[in-house]
Amino acid sequence: MTNLKLILLEGKVFYDPSTHSVYINDKIESQLTLAIPASLCLLSLLQHKGEVVSHADLLAFAWESRGMMVSPNTLYQNMSILRKALVSLGLSDEMIKTVPKRGFVIPSAFPVEFIYEHDEHLPTSTVDIINTDETEEIKAAPLTQSVDGSPYLRWGALAAGCLIVFYTAYFLTNLVGENIIPQYIAPDFNKIENIDDCQVYRNHSLRSDAFFTQFLTDQKAVCVKEKWWYLTNYPPSPQVSLLRCSHALNAKRTDKTSLCTSDFFTETGQ
């Protein structure tokens, strides 16, 4: 089965679910990275175009599937951010309609084209953006059919499958050697600066290094026993996660297991 690579919106804006980004065709500098929940809401609505996707279904797909429980207000905030991002790229403000007390819908008449890995229409301007070796197959977002818990069983099975794939890749990397299987995590982070003896990395995004260094300053971060720090943020969200590890995430296999602690920071604090 071919993998979904891009979704073309209204014939002019590309949505890349694998990187949670949207950009105007042939204008990569216009790229906007969406917050993951907003991106997942967009994906669900696109894959059920012409159907009303309920609040419960969106909450389950964008948050609960990732182990988070949020209020409906969070859903509305993310939908508002999503709409503003799409309109800023020139898409119609009628693309996503609110259905009072039910959910949201993308009208069936709205122009949407799904582009797959071997599709001849795949634009050449996206060659440097898409990594066909690392992009996972994106399947349709399931809609909840009942309250008997079966959707959660499906998500549990999916999560278990992802863990099996990850640990299999980790085992093979250490068993066979990194000359055959490339390191998985390191390419996603850029080194920015040291804090005392701690090495600090940031995820690859549209944020500048200054955003992350200012965040550390505001949090009065202090280097302790975990010497490797990994900061993650996906604009336009202000939320930042900080992973502190006893060893580098891409380090070769050692006798000691790399132990990590994680913190999640919002606008109101940790």
C-alpha positions as CSV (number, residue, x, y, z in Angstrom):
1,M,0.0,0.0,0.0
2,T,1.4,3.4,-0.9
3,N,1.9,5.9,1.9
4,L,0.1,9.2,2.2
5,K,2.6,12.1,1.7
6,L,0.8,15.3,1.2
7,I,-2.7,16.7,1.1
8,L,-3.3,19.6,-1.3
9,L,-5.9,22.1,-0.1
10,E,-7.8,24.3,-2.5
11,G,-5.2,23.6,-5.2
12,K,-2.6,25.9,-3.6
13,V,-1.6,24.9,0.0
14,F,0.1,21.6,1.0
15,Y,-0.5,19.9,4.3
16,D,2.2,17.5,5.4
17,P,0.8,15.3,8.2
18,S,4.2,13.7,8.9
19,T,5.8,17.1,9.9
20,H,2.5,18.7,11.0
21,S,3.2,21.6,8.6
22,V,1.4,23.6,5.9
23,Y,2.9,25.7,3.2
24,I,2.1,27.4,-0.1
25,N,3.1,25.4,-3.2
26,D,6.7,26.4,-4.4
27,K,7.0,28.7,-1.4
28,I,8.7,26.7,1.3
29,E,9.5,29.8,3.2
30,S,5.8,30.2,3.9
31,Q,5.9,26.9,5.9
32,L,4.0,27.0,9.2
33,T,4.4,24.2,11.8
34,L,1.1,23.4,13.5
35,A,0.7,22.3,17.1
36,I,0.3,18.5,17.0
37,P,-3.3,18.4,18.3
38,A,-4.4,21.0,15.8
39,S,-2.6,19.1,13.0
40,L,-4.4,15.8,14.1
41,C,-7.8,17.6,14.1
42,L,-7.1,18.8,10.6
43,L,-6.1,15.3,9.5
44,S,-9.3,13.8,10.9
45,L,-11.5,16.4,9.3
46,L,-9.8,15.9,5.9
47,Q,-10.2,12.2,6.0
48,H,-13.8,12.5,6.9
49,K,-14.5,15.4,4.5
50,G,-18.3,16.1,4.1
51,E,-19.0,14.4,7.5
52,V,-19.5,16.1,10.8
53,V,-16.7,15.0,13.2
54,S,-17.9,15.2,16.7
55,H,-16.1,16.9,19.6
56,A,-15.7,13.5,21.3
57,D,-14.1,12.0,18.2
58,L,-11.6,14.9,17.8
59,L,-10.7,14.8,21.4
60,A,-10.2,11.0,21.2
61,F,-8.0,11.2,18.1
62,A,-5.9,14.3,18.9
63,W,-5.4,14.0,22.6
64,E,-6.7,10.8,24.3
65,S,-4.9,8.6,21.8
66,R,-1.7,10.2,23.1
67,G,-2.6,9.6,26.7
68,M,-3.9,13.2,27.4
69,M,-7.3,14.3,28.7
70,V,-8.3,17.9,28.0
71,S,-11.4,20.0,28.2
72,P,-13.5,21.0,25.2
73,N,-12.1,24.5,25.6
74,T,-8.7,23.2,24.6
75,L,-10.3,21.7,21.4
76,Y,-11.9,25.1,20.5
77,Q,-8.6,26.9,21.1
78,N,-6.7,24.6,18.8
79,M,-9.4,24.9,16.1
80,S,-9.1,28.7,16.3
81,I,-5.3,28.5,16.0
82,L,-5.7,26.1,13.1
83,R,-8.2,28.3,11.2
84,K,-6.0,31.4,11.6
85,A,-3.0,29.5,10.3
86,L,-4.9,28.2,7.2
87,V,-6.4,31.6,6.4
88,S,-3.0,33.3,6.7
89,L,-1.8,31.1,3.8
90,G,-4.8,32.2,1.7
91,L,-7.3,29.4,2.2
92,S,-11.0,30.2,2.5
93,D,-12.2,31.0,6.0
94,E,-15.2,28.7,5.1
95,M,-12.9,25.6,4.9
96,I,-13.8,24.5,8.5
97,K,-17.3,25.0,9.6
98,T,-18.6,24.8,13.1
99,V,-21.7,22.7,13.6
100,P,-23.2,23.9,16.9
101,K,-23.4,21.4,19.7
102,R,-22.1,18.6,17.4
103,G,-18.6,19.3,16.0
104,F,-16.8,20.5,12.9
105,V,-16.9,19.7,9.2
106,I,-15.0,20.4,6.0
107,P,-17.7,20.8,3.3
108,S,-17.7,18.0,0.7
109,A,-17.3,20.6,-2.1
110,F,-14.1,22.0,-0.6
111,P,-11.2,21.0,-3.0
112,V,-8.9,18.4,-1.4
113,E,-6.4,16.1,-3.1
114,F,-4.6,13.3,-1.4
115,I,-1.1,12.7,-2.8
116,Y,0.7,9.4,-2.2
117,E,4.3,8.3,-2.3
118,H,4.3,7.1,-5.9
119,D,1.8,9.7,-7.2
120,E,3.0,11.5,-10.3
121,H,1.5,14.7,-9.1
122,L,3.9,14.9,-6.1
123,P,5.6,18.3,-6.5
124,T,9.3,18.4,-7.0
125,S,9.6,21.2,-4.5
126,T,8.8,18.7,-1.7
127,V,11.7,16.4,-2.4
128,D,13.9,17.9,0.2
129,I,11.1,18.0,2.8
130,I,9.9,14.4,2.6
131,N,12.1,11.6,3.9
132,T,10.5,8.4,2.4
133,D,12.6,6.2,4.7
134,E,11.3,7.7,7.9
135,T,7.7,8.8,7.1
136,E,5.2,6.3,8.5
137,E,2.0,5.3,6.7
138,I,-0.9,7.6,7.7
139,K,-4.2,5.8,8.0
140,A,-7.7,7.3,8.2
141,A,-8.6,8.6,11.6
142,P,-11.3,6.2,13.0
143,L,-14.6,7.7,14.3
144,T,-15.9,6.4,17.6
145,Q,-18.9,4.1,17.0
146,S,-19.8,3.2,20.6
147,V,-18.9,3.8,24.2
148,D,-18.0,0.2,25.0
149,G,-14.3,0.9,25.0
150,S,-13.5,-0.7,21.7
151,P,-11.9,2.6,20.2
152,Y,-9.5,2.6,23.2
153,L,-8.6,-1.1,22.5
154,R,-7.7,-0.1,19.0
155,W,-5.6,2.8,20.1
156,G,-3.9,0.5,22.7
157,A,-3.1,-2.0,20.0
158,L,-1.6,0.8,17.8
159,A,0.5,2.1,20.7
160,A,1.8,-1.4,21.4
161,G,2.7,-1.8,17.7
162,C,4.6,1.4,17.7
163,L,6.6,0.4,20.8
164,I,7.4,-3.0,19.3
165,V,8.8,-1.2,16.1
166,F,10.8,1.3,18.2
167,Y,12.4,-1.3,20.5
168,T,13.1,-3.6,17.5
169,A,14.9,-0.8,15.7
170,Y,16.8,0.0,18.9
171,F,17.8,-3.6,19.4
172,L,19.0,-4.0,15.8
173,T,20.9,-0.7,16.0
174,N,22.9,-1.9,18.9
175,L,23.3,-5.5,17.7
176,V,24.3,-4.9,14.1
177,G,26.0,-1.5,14.4
178,E,25.2,2.0,13.5
179,N,27.0,1.7,10.1
180,I,24.0,-0.3,8.9
181,I,21.1,1.2,10.8
182,P,21.2,5.0,11.2
183,Q,20.7,6.6,14.5
184,Y,17.0,7.5,15.0
185,I,16.7,10.4,17.4
186,A,19.8,12.6,17.0
187,P,19.0,14.1,13.6
188,D,15.8,15.6,15.0
189,F,17.7,17.9,17.5
190,N,20.2,20.7,17.0
191,K,22.9,21.6,19.6
192,I,22.4,25.1,20.9
193,E,24.5,25.8,24.0
194,N,25.8,24.4,27.3
195,I,24.6,25.2,30.7
196,D,27.5,24.5,33.0
197,D,28.3,20.9,32.3
198,C,24.9,20.1,30.6
199,Q,24.6,19.9,26.8
200,V,21.4,21.4,25.5
201,Y,19.6,20.5,22.2
202,R,16.4,21.8,20.6
203,N,14.1,20.1,18.2
204,H,14.1,21.2,14.5
205,S,11.3,23.7,14.1
206,L,10.6,27.3,13.0
207,R,11.6,28.6,16.4
208,S,14.9,30.3,16.8
209,D,17.7,29.3,19.2
210,A,16.9,32.5,21.1
211,F,13.4,31.2,21.9
212,F,14.8,28.1,23.7
213,T,17.6,30.0,25.5
214,Q,15.2,32.5,26.7
215,F,12.9,29.7,27.9
216,L,15.8,28.2,30.0
217,T,16.6,31.7,31.4
218,D,13.0,32.2,32.4
219,Q,12.9,28.8,34.1
220,K,16.2,29.4,35.8
221,A,17.4,26.0,34.7
222,V,20.2,24.5,36.7
223,C,22.5,21.7,35.5
224,V,22.4,18.7,37.9
225,K,23.1,15.0,37.4
226,E,21.2,14.6,34.0
227,K,23.8,16.2,31.6
228,W,21.8,15.9,28.3
229,W,18.8,18.2,27.8
230,Y,16.4,18.0,24.9
231,L,13.9,20.8,24.4
232,T,10.8,20.4,22.1
233,N,8.3,23.0,20.9
234,Y,5.9,23.1,18.0
235,P,4.7,26.6,17.0
236,P,2.4,28.4,17.3
237,S,2.0,26.6,20.7
238,P,4.0,28.2,23.5
239,Q,4.2,24.9,25.4
240,V,7.7,23.4,25.8
241,S,8.8,20.0,27.0
242,L,12.2,19.4,28.6
243,L,13.8,15.9,28.6
244,R,16.8,15.5,30.9
245,C,18.9,12.4,30.4
246,S,21.8,10.7,32.1
247,H,23.3,9.8,28.7
248,A,22.9,11.1,25.1
249,L,19.9,9.7,23.4
250,N,21.9,8.6,20.4
251,A,24.8,7.1,22.5
252,K,26.1,3.6,21.6
253,R,25.0,0.8,23.8
254,T,26.7,0.9,27.2
255,D,26.4,-1.0,30.5
256,K,24.3,1.7,31.9
257,T,20.8,2.5,30.8
258,S,20.1,6.1,29.9
259,L,17.7,7.4,32.5
260,C,15.5,10.4,31.7
261,T,13.1,12.7,33.4
262,S,10.6,14.9,31.5
263,D,8.8,18.2,32.4
264,F,6.1,19.9,30.4
265,F,5.8,23.7,30.6
266,T,2.7,25.8,29.6
267,E,2.2,29.6,29.6
268,T,1.1,29.3,33.3
269,G,4.1,27.3,34.4
270,Q,5.2,23.7,34.8
